[in-house]
Amino acid sequence: MAIPQFKEIRRAYGFNDVAIAPGPVTINPDQTSIEWTLGKHTFSIPIIASAMDAVVSPETAVLFGKLGGLGVLNLEGVWSRYEDAAEVLAELTAAPLETVTPLFQKLYTAPVKLELIGRNIQRIKRSGVVCAAAITPQSTKQFAPAAVEAGADILFVQSTVTTARHISKSYRGLVLSELVEQIKVPVVVGNAVTYGVALELMETGIQGLLVGVGPGAACTTREVTGVGVPQVTATMDCAAAREEYFGRTGRYVPIITDGGIRTGGDLCKVFVSGADAAMLGTPFAQANEAPGRGHNWGMATPHPALPRGTRIHVGTKAPLEQILFGPSSVTDGTMNLVGALRAAMGMVGAFSIREMQQAELVYAPDIKTEGKLFQMKQGR
């Protein structure tokens, strides 16, 4: 007698499960174009620095912008809570690991100050780069108008899991379609990992979608709650929603894979999975200029009741420009990320990110270990 099936479990894939198959035509990497567009803004590299306090300060947002990318400032981080954010960061990075979570919970209870939001956004704008700022959904009504008035060009509305239909006890929660209409700058929303939710969010009029629940090196959401979908499958499902929505409406909503990207190989797989851009945190926390001083932590780490993140020591690797553009002094794929992307595009014959999305992915769980016995013995 067959046992009735309670529910079907679908196979989902992460970066280590797949490989990119080479294409029938190869091209010179220097002939590739990796530009992407969000709203009216076009960027020369499809890479975003995550809105984490250890990754993006007003100064690193400027640096990232001048290098062709986009750095997103966390408007609910230490930069908006303290006049001297550097002093707070020094305390957070110096604390013993066993006491750091209560310290996070304490220091992040200081109120967010509107004048600091305005001051930091204006510092970024004066440099001439695009200014992007991140807010949680529950704070968007309070802080979004001030951010836009100060000059923010792009608004990220981020939470661990975002849907177009949120049920709460509040009289009237955040309505994304109204926000998009009111603030008049591109709105990027996240995070989502499924086809249906991605499609519903696009229907609200958002200009970009963040994909990823719990893959980041400093995030423990998957351990604490068990919720998440591996990034390759999550990106492919949300990209399928983008294609359906684009075919039906003619409006293209970029997909941004957020988190879990450690190497150039991971980055390349993001685009073959269907992404238009990638958001990285920990690789940039390793930059000499990063405010975390060789550490990183997630945005949910200071949660007063259920922290879903931890401070991790990531070390300091190289200047940000070298991490992005090389030359690389290591062989593990963690430097010259842009060079790796262009090289992979050349191998599959993709002149653009849109063409890179059409390359073939194969199921290859042995891709990183096949023939690598000596590397593995040497700790690689």
Beta strands, then each sheet from edge to edge (+ up, - down):
strand 1: 18-20
strand 2: 36-38
strand 3: 41-43
strand 4: 47-49
strand 5: 70-74
strand 6: 132-135
strand 7: 154-158
strand 8: 187-192
strand 9: 208-211
strand 10: 255-258
strand 11: 277-280
strand 12: 295-296
strand 13: 312-313
strand 14: 361-363
sheet 1: 1+ 14-
sheet 2: 2+ 3-
sheet 3: 4+ 5+ 6+ 7+ 8+ 9+ 10+ 11+ 4+
sheet 4: 12+ 13-
end
